Amino acid sequence: MIPLHDDNPTQRTPFVTMILIGVCIAVFLHQVNLTQEAAELFAFQYGAIPSIIFGRALLPEEAVAIPSSLTLVTSMFLHGGWMHLLGNMLYLWIFGNNIEDAMGHAKFVAFYLLSGILAALSHALTDPSSQIPMVGASGAISAVLGAYLVLYPRAHVLVLLPAIGMTRVAAGIVLGMWFITQLISGGMSVGATGGGVAFFAHIGGFIAGMALIGLFKRKEVRFFSPGRSTWPS
């Protein structure tokens, strides 16, 4: 189920969402222009490495660019490939503009960064000794999805279903199924070695978004709103 568009227009231009997307694209373009060796070093310098964050290991001196705590933020702007980047930016564009609209620009920045940090820690805590850098915006974007579920579960999303085509589905169903998939995949990944998808960052981010939205949304924004549909009923 691939989301393409929602029927929930915004009242404010989503400047922050657009800036976040632009920064992620710019950083990725920098990554792909590096040599393989330099790209790997870049990931170790700015990705979130659990064992480094928790003080269980140290990077070589030449690989240290910033304090390890700051990698919880910088890791959100790195991606592991074109599909990783495009998938994350698609979800951020579809759902992020509404959450930014519900909070205001400044609060959305704080929400996005705080949720991304909590998501990264959720992943890191599942394997504190891991020396594999975690990169990607998906933890913070998962928080956006969790917030959207709480605010606009009755909004409709145009989705592409393999072998079926495009159809409209309630956001609550789209996001609920997405979260269940992350739970199942996360459970199956327990004990796995090597790199892969940070499912527990998705899970932690989603829960953080649901928990924090009440603190960050504007007072007049109601929970479980149907949104402002632009599609005929």
GUKE-444822 format. One record per residue (C-alpha): residue in one letter; x, y, z. Coordinates in steps of 0.5 Angstrom, whole numbers, padded with zeros to 4 digits, always signed. Layout:
! residues N
aXYZ/...
//
This chain:
! residues 233
m+0000+0000+0000/i+0004+0006-0003/p+0001+0013+0000/l+0000+0018-0006/h-0004+0024-0003/d-0009+0026+0002/d-0015+0030+0002/n-0013+0034+0008/p-0011+0041+0005/t-0007+0046+0010/q-0008+0053+0012/r-0001+0055+0012/t+0005+0054+0007/p+0009+0048+0010/f+0016+0052+0010/v+0019+0047+0015/t+0017+0041+0012/m+0020+0043+0005/i+0026+0046+0008/l+0027+0039+0012/i+0026+0035+0005/g+0031+0040+0002/v+0036+0039+0007/c+0036+0031+0006/i+0036+0032-0001/a+0042+0036-0001/v+0046+0032+0004/f+0044+0026+0000/l+0047+0029-0006/h+0053+0030-0002/q+0054+0023+0000/v+0053+0020-0007/n+0059+0025-0009/l+0063+0022-0004/t+0068+0016-0006/q+0066+0009-0003/e+0071+0010+0003/a+0069+0017+0004/a+0062+0016+0004/e+0063+0010+0010/l+0067+0015+0014/f+0061+0020+0013/a+0056+0015+0016/f+0061+0014+0022/q+0062+0021+0023/y+0055+0023+0023/g+0050+0017+0024/a+0048+0015+0030/i+0052+0009+0033/p+0049+0006+0039/s+0056+0003+0042/i+0059+0010+0041/i+0053+0014+0044/f+0052+0010+0050/g+0060+0010+0051/r+0061+0002+0050/a+0066+0004+0044/l+0070+0010+0042/l+0071+0012+0034/p+0078+0013+0032/e+0080+0020+0033/e+0080+0021+0025/a+0073+0019+0025/v+0070+0024+0030/a+0067+0030+0027/i+0062+0032+0033/p+0060+0030+0040/s+0056+0023+0039/s+0050+0026+0043/l+0049+0030+0036/t+0049+0025+0032/l+0042+0023+0034/v+0040+0029+0030/t+0045+0029+0024/s+0043+0022+0023/m+0036+0024+0021/f+0039+0028+0015/l+0043+0022+0012/h+0040+0016+0008/g+0043+0010+0005/g+0040+0010-0002/w+0035+0013-0007/m+0030+0009-0005/h+0031+0010+0003/l+0031+0018+0001/l+0025+0018-0004/g+0020+0013+0001/n+0022+0018+0007/m+0021+0024+0003/l+0014+0022+0000/y+0011+0020+0007/l+0014+0027+0010/w+0011+0031+0004/i+0004+0027+0005/f+0003+0028+0012/g+0008+0033+0015/n+0005+0039+0012/n-0001+0038+0016/i+0002+0036+0023/e+0006+0043+0021/d+0000+0046+0020/a-0003+0044+0027/m+0003+0046+0031/g+0006+0052+0027/h+0013+0052+0024/a+0017+0053+0031/k+0014+0048+0035/f+0014+0043+0029/v+0022+0044+0028/a+0022+0042+0036/f+0017+0036+0035/y+0021+0033+0029/l+0028+0034+0032/l+0025+0031+0039/s+0021+0025+0036/g+0027+0024+0032/i+0032+0023+0038/l+0027+0019+0042/a+0026+0014+0036/a+0034+0014+0035/l+0034+0012+0042/s+0029+0007+0042/h+0033+0003+0036/a+0040+0004+0040/l+0037+0001+0047/t+0035-0005+0043/d+0042-0007+0042/p+0047-0002+0046/s+0053-0005+0043/s+0052-0005+0036/q+0057-0001+0032/i+0053+0000+0026/p+0051+0007+0024/m+0044+0009+0024/v+0042+0014+0019/g+0035+0016+0016/a+0029+0021+0017/s+0024+0015+0018/g+0024+0015+0026/a+0022+0023+0026/i+0017+0022+0020/s+0014+0016+0024/a+0013+0021+0030/v+0009+0025+0024/l+0005+0019+0022/g+0003+0018+0030/a+0001+0025+0031/y-0003+0025+0024/l-0007+0018+0026/v-0009+0022+0033/l-0011+0028+0029/y-0014+0026+0023/p-0016+0019+0023/r-0022+0020+0018/a-0018+0024+0013/h-0017+0020+0007/v-0011+0018+0003/l-0010+0016-0004/v-0006+0010-0004/l-0003+0005-0010/l-0005-0002-0008/p-0001-0007-0012/a-0005-0011-0018/i-0011-0007-0016/g-0009+0000-0017/m-0011+0007-0014/t-0016+0008-0009/r-0018+0012-0003/v-0017+0009+0004/a-0018+0012+0011/a-0012+0015+0014/g-0013+0011+0020/i-0013+0005+0016/v-0007+0006+0012/l-0003+0009+0018/g-0005+0003+0023/m-0003-0002+0018/w+0003+0001+0017/f+0005+0001+0025/i+0002-0006+0025/t+0007-0008+0020/q+0013-0005+0024/l+0011-0009+0030/i+0011-0015+0026/s+0018-0014+0023/g+0021-0011+0029/g+0019-0017+0033/m+0022-0022+0027/s+0028-0018+0027/v+0030-0019+0034/g+0037-0023+0035/a+0038-0021+0028/t+0046-0019+0026/g+0048-0014+0021/g+0045-0008+0018/g+0038-0007+0016/v+0032-0003+0017/a+0031+0000+0024/f+0024-0002+0026/f+0024+0000+0033/a+0026+0007+0031/h+0020+0007+0027/i+0016+0004+0033/g+0019+0009+0038/g+0018+0015+0034/f+0011+0013+0032/i+0009+0012+0040/a+0013+0019+0041/g+0009+0022+0036/m+0002+0020+0039/a+0004+0022+0046/l+0007+0029+0044/i+0002+0031+0039/g-0002+0034+0045/l+0003+0038+0048/f+0005+0041+0041/k-0001+0042+0037/r-0005+0049+0037/k-0011+0049+0042/e-0016+0050+0037/v-0014+0043+0033/r-0018+0038+0035/f-0016+0030+0036/f-0020+0025+0031/s-0022+0031+0026/p-0024+0029+0020/g-0020+0034+0016/r-0022+0039+0011/s-0023+0035+0005/t-0022+0037-0002/w-0025+0031-0005/p-0032+0030-0007/s-0036+0025-0002/
//
